[in-house]
Amino acid sequence: MRIGYFLSCEEYAPDQLIEQARLAQDAGFHGLWISDHFHPWNDAQGQSPFVWSIIGALSQAVRIPVTTAVTCPILRIHPAVIAQAAATSAVLHDGRFVLGVGTGEALNEHITGARWPFAEERLDMLEEAVDVMRQLWEGDFVTHHGRHYTVEQARIYTRPPAAPKVYVSAFGPRSVQVAARIGDGYISTQPDADLVKQFRQFGGGDKPAQGAFKGCYAATEDEGVRVAHRLWGTSGVPGELAQVLPSPRHFEQAAQLVTPEMTRESLPCGPDPAPYAEQLKTYADAGFDEVYVANIGPRYAEFIDMFRREFL
């Protein structure tokens, strides 16, 4: 199982993201994930730079693969524009760019005032969006009049020799079937062996499966829990709330349901490599080919160095 590093745009400023990418490459991480958000999950995180600007900067800073985790091409930005952005990114990264896609969250996608669709409709929109992007990557003029999207005489001129790979995020049986049918790979932040198995059985075969988790390097476990709970207690918000809540302040309200002990149980915290090793093993046992790790808080250089010493 290959280990990559996860750049959290919600928490770090652009210069910090580039610094982390360089440190990760020097430490021997396989590749990079980078989140694509308009808003952070809460105000404590405090950042949200435009991902395509960061991806362009990364092309001049590192030479390891970069995957968006994940871009939602269905509402906030038209899939034709995402297709152009992904093609340019693939050119800049010499083909080492992967477009990770998913059905998104209202937190980021409602900002244009468009109606936030139900989950089943968003899956249909995602499937059509991926089809539109692949048509455009073939290099001819495209006119498309679909159920959800219209494209009129559009052509992408700056393209890589091979079309970008598209990995699809999925967390339930229906979405896993879509991921297996349309994706070049699978993305999840849950070490769920059943979902990986379903992806492969539904047609994913031996396509790559990427997973990810966060940890918080700190002097002690208790300090790590405090930092992680302040910055990422929102990751414990249950059920479908993460897809439908529209603003950081709503996530802050919902996160009041998440206790520090729940954060302690869900995330490896502190300087001891053992909890991180246990988390890595859950993803290996679930059948993932790659796992991307993110640090929470300011001590990312020490986190990266710990992974260099212990795991890379």
Salt bridges, closest charged atoms under 4 A:
GLU10 OE2 - HIS37 NE2 3.44
ASP36 OD1 - ARG76 NH2 3.56
ASP94 OD2 - ARG63 NH2 2.76
ASP94 OD2 - ARG96 NH1 3.99
GLU109 OE2 - ARG76 NH2 3.26
GLU120 OE1 - ARG174 NH1 2.15
GLU121 OE1 - ARG115 NH2 2.77
ASP124 OD2 - ARG147 NH1 3.75
ASP124 OD1 - ARG174 NH2 3.20
GLU127 OE1 - ARG181 NH2 2.77
GLU128 OE2 - HIS144 NE2 2.91
GLU152 OE2 - HIS145 NE2 3.28
ASP184 OD2 - ARG134 NH2 3.02
GLU221 OE2 - ARG264 NH1 3.72
ASP222 OD1 - ARG264 NH1 3.04
GLU223 OE2 - ARG299 NH1 3.92
GLU261 OE2 - ARG264 NE 3.16
ASP285 OD2 - LYS281 NZ 2.70
ASP289 OD2 - ARG200 NH2 3.02
GLU290 OE2 - ARG2 NH2 2.96
GLU290 OE2 - HIS30 NE2 3.88
GLU302 OE2 - ARG299 NH2 2.77
ASP305 OD1 - ARG308 NH2 2.70
ASP305 OD2 - ARG309 NH1 2.81
